[in-house]
Amino acid sequence: MSTSAEQVQRMLVEVPYLMTNPGIGVDEAAEAFGITPAQLGRDLQALWMCGLPGQGGGDLIEIDMDAVEDSGVIRLGNADYLSRPMRFTPDEATSLVVALEAVAELATGELSEAATRARRTLEDLVAGAPADRVELRLSTGDDAVRAGLRRAIRTGSRVRLVYDNASRGRTTRPLVDPAVIETRGGIAYLHAWSSGRETDGDAPGGTGGARPGWRTYRLDRITGVEETGEPAADHGEAPVQRPWFDDAQQTVTLDLAAPARWIVEYCPTTSVTELADGAVRVVLPVGDPGWVSGLLLRLGDRVLAVEPAAAAEGARERALAGLELNRELFGESAYSG
């Protein structure tokens, strides 16, 4: 008995063979593929239910099963789209090689190893498919950081990250149990269980303040991975392969002037409404209030309205703190109002 994967591979070759050898006997065809007549009969039964999308009349592969059973003769038709064995073109193979390289680079454990094996097999089978024909750009962070994280995941070790949190404007050092690396939208992320113990900047030791739980860290914002010598604890399955919206705890609605319409293309939205004079109303999922504050500060007076109003408090506080600091540094004369 063969596996389903082996059967599919074999049937993709059987169809063009039977198309070019109409009326061939079951025994002869089975011998050509090194299988028993009974196995070939099962392949034909499966092929009889295959075809083009629609699965209606004229879509399915036609096989005279009465001739197969009564006379041991195979007549197959309506499968001109499989008139020759499937082969990758060099461009198709190159695309797959590059995709497999990305998986091997970013994934961990068995998935990374399987992607590496598949890439090597494809390169050996398809001539003219060098991976350097295509340039791959992913936000994957530093090589040493990725290597350190993969090693920690493989050995089940606890590490301390040096993480540049863009939404909060500071560098932290969370103590985490790394679980898995995944890619979304060309950006690599680490899923890790945070102990809630972290420090600001380069201060040693750990402090409390954050709840323990699963966190997601962008790899290109991790600038260091420090081994602790402690084993990672078992926290269950990491929340991988979730839709981006699942990360959102709430939403914020922004009315944006025309020059800020780029937000629609740059950020995930749940709804977009056109307003007068090229303005737009967007509803954004929010996982971190600090991200909203940073976005509002970046957009400035291009933000016409914020709902709920409390969502703007963080940006207002940060702006006032910045103004106060500048007054201390440069004096009141630096401001005209």
C-alpha positions, 0 to 999 in steps of 0.5 A: 500500500502506498501513501496518499502523497505517493498516489497523487504523485503517481497519478500525475504521471499516469494520466499523460502516460495513459493519454499517449497509450490509448487502449493499453492493458491494465497489466501492462500499465501496472507493470510500467509503474511498478504497481499491482493491477489492483493498485492501478484500479484504485488509482483509476477510481480516484482519477475518475472523480478528478478534473477541472474546477466545477466538477460537472459534466465535461469537467471530470476526467473520462475513463471507460470503467466498464472496459477496464473491468470487462476487458482489462483495457484503459481508455482515458479522455478529457484530460488534455491539460495533463497531456505531459508530466508536470514540470517546474519551469526555472522561474517557478522553481526559483520562486519556490527555492527562495520561499523555502530559504525564507522559511528555513531562515525564520522557522525553528525546529522540524519546520526549518529542517524540512524547508532546508531539505526540500530546497536542496531537493528542488535545486538538485531536480530542477536545472537553472533554478539558482536562488540568487536569481531573486532578491529576498527582503524580509525584516528578520533582524540581526543574524546573531539574534536569530541564531540565539533565539533559535538555539534557545527555542531548540534547547528550551532555555530562558533568555533576556531580550534587549528590546527597542519598543518603538510604540513606547519609545524606550528600550526594555530587557524582558525575561522570556521563554521563547517559543516560536518565530513566525512571519506576517507580512514580510516581518518576523516575530517572536512569540515568547512567554514573558515573566513580567520581569523587565528593566529599562535601558541597561539596568541589571536585574529584573523588576515587576510591573507587567503581567506574565503572559504571551508577548509578540516581539518584532525580531528587527527590534531585538538588539540582543539575546542574553542567556540566563542558564535557566530552563524555560517553563511549560506554558502550553501552545504559543498563539501562533498563526493568528490573524492580525486582528486577533491581537487587538483588544479594542478599536480607535476611530480616526478622522484623517485629513487627505494628506494622512490617507496613507494610513489606509494602505499602511495599517490594518483597518476594520472599516474605511469611510470617505469624507468630504475634501478627501478626508477619510474615517478609519477604524483601526484595531489596537493591541497597544495604546502606546502604538496609538499615541505614537501614531497620533503624534506622528500625524499631528494636525492631520488628525481631525477627530479621535473616538474614543476621546480617551485614546488621545490622552496618551499622545497629549501627555507625551506631547506635553512632557516633550514640550516641558523638557524642551522648555527646561533645555531651551527656555520659554523664549524658544516658543511663541505660543 
